[in-house]
Amino acid sequence: MIAAEDINAFYGPSHILFDLSFSMAATERVAVVGRNGAGKSTLLKSLMNAGPRVEGKVSWQGRSLGRSAAYKRARLGLQMVPEDRRIYHHLTVRENVRIAGHARPSSAPRLDPDAVLAQFPMLEPLRDRMGFQLSGGQQQILAIARAVAAHPTVMLLDEPTEGVAPAIVEDMVGTIRDMCDSTGMGLLLCEQNLWFARKLTDRIVVMDTGRIAFDGTWQEFAARPEIKETHLAL
């Protein structure tokens, strides 16, 4: 289980998360939704220690992570796919996937890049293409495949539909769902596309101005339309 207890997150003097507490089981699939600036991405980065200064306690499987670096958290089984993807443009698709093996937990086997790519039909024929030659949607799929190659227990996926063509978004739903089903991997998804989020998760967390405004099932969310109106409507 990953948990945050009374965390506050800062970028320089800017206070982004306020006394926020959150937890999820390693096999759960949870969507974090909210308007731009609500603090969704900051929550993921705080769990990974990948940017903001964080006060409070973040723990993994009951043990405090303290100030451990992001790469050490990756080797515990946490993998984050950032919104900007961070593909290595000077490497091929296959090389991007292969290099992710260095971030896997020490107890996990090194996955064959070709076997990983076989799970992503869009990427398999592109294995020798350079990163800079990919479209935005192809780069997003590659970023997910690269995270899978690191053998995660929980994937933190940040705004994967941003700037991606609708057809690729639909393909992503099936790919990610099948991957979670086959591996038992947990998913923490930050997303503004409610359709996409609902297709992939069982639980929804609504954030607003650095705080959690709602945490429950999608059925509970649907039964409270005022939550959507107050915290998500533009």
C-alpha positions as CSV (number, residue, x, y, z in Angstrom):
1,M,0.0,0.0,0.0
2,I,1.1,3.6,-0.7
3,A,0.0,6.3,1.7
4,A,0.4,10.0,2.3
5,E,-0.3,11.3,5.8
6,D,-0.9,15.1,6.3
7,I,1.5,16.1,3.5
8,N,2.1,19.6,2.4
9,A,3.9,20.2,-0.9
10,F,5.7,23.3,-2.1
11,Y,7.4,24.6,-5.2
12,G,9.6,27.3,-3.8
13,P,7.4,29.6,-1.7
14,S,4.2,28.3,-3.5
15,H,2.1,26.0,-1.2
16,I,0.3,23.5,-3.5
17,L,-0.9,20.6,-1.3
18,F,-2.5,21.3,2.1
19,D,-2.5,18.6,4.9
20,L,-3.5,16.0,2.4
21,S,-3.9,12.4,3.3
22,F,-4.4,9.6,0.8
23,S,-3.9,5.9,0.6
24,M,-4.5,3.0,-1.9
25,A,-3.8,-0.7,-1.9
26,A,-1.2,-2.0,-4.3
27,T,-3.8,-3.6,-6.5
28,E,-6.3,-0.8,-6.6
29,R,-7.1,1.4,-9.6
30,V,-7.8,5.0,-8.5
31,A,-8.5,8.1,-10.6
32,V,-7.5,11.5,-9.3
33,V,-9.5,14.2,-11.1
34,G,-9.8,18.0,-10.8
35,R,-9.4,21.2,-12.7
36,N,-6.0,22.5,-13.9
37,G,-4.0,23.6,-10.9
38,A,-5.9,21.5,-8.4
39,G,-2.7,19.7,-7.4
40,K,-3.2,16.3,-9.2
41,S,0.3,16.1,-10.7
42,T,1.8,17.5,-7.5
43,L,0.3,14.6,-5.6
44,L,1.9,12.0,-7.9
45,K,5.3,13.8,-7.8
46,S,5.1,14.1,-4.0
47,L,4.6,10.3,-3.7
48,M,7.6,9.8,-5.9
49,N,9.7,12.6,-4.4
50,A,10.1,13.9,-8.0
51,G,10.0,17.7,-7.7
52,P,8.1,19.5,-4.9
53,R,9.4,19.9,-1.4
54,V,7.2,17.6,0.8
55,E,6.5,17.9,4.5
56,G,4.6,15.0,6.1
57,K,4.8,11.2,5.8
58,V,4.8,9.1,2.6
59,S,4.9,5.4,3.2
60,W,5.1,2.2,1.1
61,Q,3.8,-1.1,2.4
62,G,3.7,0.4,5.9
63,R,7.3,1.7,5.9
64,S,8.1,5.4,5.8
65,L,10.0,6.5,2.7
66,G,11.5,9.4,4.5
67,R,13.5,11.5,2.0
68,S,14.4,8.6,-0.3
69,A,15.2,9.6,-3.9
70,A,12.8,8.9,-6.7
71,Y,15.0,6.2,-8.2
72,K,15.0,4.3,-4.9
73,R,11.2,4.5,-4.9
74,A,11.1,3.2,-8.4
75,R,13.1,0.2,-7.3
76,L,10.6,-0.5,-4.6
77,G,7.9,-0.9,-7.3
78,L,6.6,2.6,-8.0
79,Q,6.8,3.9,-11.6
80,M,5.6,7.3,-12.7
81,V,4.8,8.2,-16.3
82,P,5.0,12.0,-16.3
83,E,2.7,14.2,-18.3
84,D,5.6,15.3,-20.5
85,R,6.6,11.7,-21.2
86,R,10.4,12.3,-21.2
87,I,11.1,10.0,-24.1
88,Y,14.8,9.7,-25.0
89,H,14.7,11.2,-28.5
90,H,18.2,9.9,-29.5
91,L,17.3,6.3,-28.7
92,T,15.1,3.9,-30.6
93,V,11.7,2.7,-29.2
94,R,13.3,-0.7,-28.3
95,E,16.3,1.1,-26.5
96,N,13.9,3.3,-24.6
97,V,12.1,0.2,-23.3
98,R,15.4,-1.7,-22.6
99,I,16.9,1.1,-20.5
100,A,14.0,1.0,-18.1
101,G,15.2,-2.3,-16.8
102,H,17.7,-0.5,-14.7
103,A,14.8,1.0,-12.6
104,R,13.2,-2.4,-11.8
105,P,13.2,-3.8,-8.2
106,S,16.2,-6.0,-7.5
107,S,13.9,-9.0,-6.9
108,A,12.2,-8.6,-10.3
109,P,13.4,-10.3,-13.5
110,R,14.7,-8.2,-16.3
111,L,12.0,-8.1,-19.0
112,D,12.8,-8.7,-22.6
113,P,12.1,-5.4,-24.5
114,D,10.6,-7.3,-27.4
115,A,8.2,-9.1,-25.0
116,V,7.2,-5.8,-23.5
117,L,6.6,-4.3,-27.0
118,A,4.5,-7.3,-28.0
119,Q,1.9,-6.0,-25.5
120,F,1.6,-2.7,-27.4
121,P,0.5,-3.4,-31.0
122,M,1.0,0.2,-32.0
123,L,4.7,0.2,-31.0
124,E,5.8,-3.2,-32.1
125,P,6.3,-2.3,-35.8
126,L,8.1,0.9,-34.7
127,R,10.7,-0.7,-32.5
128,D,13.6,0.6,-34.5
129,R,12.2,4.1,-34.9
130,M,14.0,7.0,-33.0
131,G,12.1,8.7,-30.2
132,F,12.0,12.0,-32.0
133,Q,10.2,10.4,-35.0
134,L,7.2,9.4,-33.0
135,S,3.9,11.2,-32.8
136,G,2.6,12.5,-29.5
137,G,0.3,9.6,-29.0
138,Q,3.0,7.1,-29.9
139,Q,5.3,8.8,-27.4
140,Q,2.7,8.4,-24.7
141,I,2.3,4.7,-25.4
142,L,6.1,4.3,-25.3
143,A,6.3,6.1,-22.0
144,I,3.8,3.5,-20.6
145,A,5.6,0.6,-22.2
146,R,8.9,1.9,-20.6
147,A,7.3,2.0,-17.2
148,V,6.0,-1.6,-17.7
149,A,9.5,-2.7,-18.4
150,A,10.5,-1.6,-14.9
151,H,8.2,-4.2,-13.5
152,P,6.0,-1.8,-11.3
153,T,3.7,-2.8,-8.5
154,V,1.9,0.5,-8.9
155,M,2.0,2.8,-11.9
156,L,1.5,6.5,-11.4
157,L,0.1,7.8,-14.7
158,D,-0.1,11.6,-15.2
159,E,-2.6,13.0,-17.8
160,P,-2.0,10.3,-20.5
161,T,-4.7,11.6,-22.8
162,E,-3.4,15.2,-23.0
163,G,-2.8,16.1,-26.6
164,V,-3.5,12.5,-27.8
165,A,-5.8,11.7,-30.7
166,P,-9.2,10.2,-29.7
167,A,-8.5,6.9,-31.6
168,I,-5.3,6.4,-29.6
169,V,-7.1,7.3,-26.4
170,E,-9.6,4.5,-27.0
171,D,-6.7,2.1,-27.7
172,M,-5.0,3.1,-24.5
173,V,-8.0,2.0,-22.5
174,G,-7.8,-1.6,-23.6
175,T,-4.1,-1.7,-23.4
176,I,-3.8,-0.4,-19.9
177,R,-6.8,-2.4,-18.6
178,D,-5.4,-5.6,-20.1
179,M,-2.0,-4.8,-18.6
180,C,-3.4,-4.3,-15.1
181,D,-5.6,-7.4,-15.4
182,S,-2.7,-9.6,-16.4
183,T,-0.1,-8.4,-14.0
184,G,-2.2,-7.3,-10.9
185,M,-0.5,-3.9,-11.1
186,G,-2.1,-1.1,-9.3
187,L,-2.9,2.2,-11.1
188,L,-3.0,5.8,-9.8
189,L,-4.3,7.9,-12.7
190,C,-4.4,11.7,-12.8
191,E,-6.7,12.7,-15.6
192,Q,-9.3,15.3,-16.6
193,N,-11.0,13.0,-19.1
194,L,-13.7,11.5,-16.9
195,W,-14.7,8.9,-19.6
196,F,-11.2,7.6,-19.8
197,A,-10.8,7.6,-16.0
198,R,-14.0,5.8,-15.4
199,K,-13.1,3.1,-18.0
200,L,-9.8,2.3,-16.1
201,T,-10.6,2.7,-12.4
202,D,-13.0,1.7,-9.7
203,R,-12.5,4.7,-7.3
204,I,-12.4,8.4,-7.9
205,V,-10.6,11.1,-5.8
206,V,-11.7,14.7,-6.6
207,M,-9.1,17.4,-5.8
208,D,-9.6,21.1,-5.6
209,T,-7.0,23.7,-4.6
210,G,-4.6,21.2,-3.1
211,R,-7.2,19.3,-1.0
212,I,-9.3,16.2,-1.5
213,A,-13.0,17.2,-1.9
214,F,-14.3,13.7,-2.5
215,D,-13.1,10.1,-2.3
216,G,-15.3,7.2,-3.2
217,T,-16.6,4.8,-5.9
218,W,-17.8,6.0,-9.2
219,Q,-21.3,5.0,-8.2
220,E,-21.1,7.2,-5.1
221,F,-19.7,10.1,-7.3
222,A,-22.6,9.7,-9.7
223,A,-25.1,9.9,-6.9
224,R,-23.7,13.3,-5.8
225,P,-23.9,15.6,-8.9
226,E,-23.1,18.6,-6.7
227,I,-19.5,17.3,-6.4
228,K,-19.0,17.5,-10.2
229,E,-20.7,20.9,-10.4
230,T,-18.8,22.4,-7.6
231,H,-15.3,21.0,-8.2
232,L,-15.1,20.0,-11.8
233,A,-17.4,22.3,-13.9
234,L,-15.6,25.1,-15.8
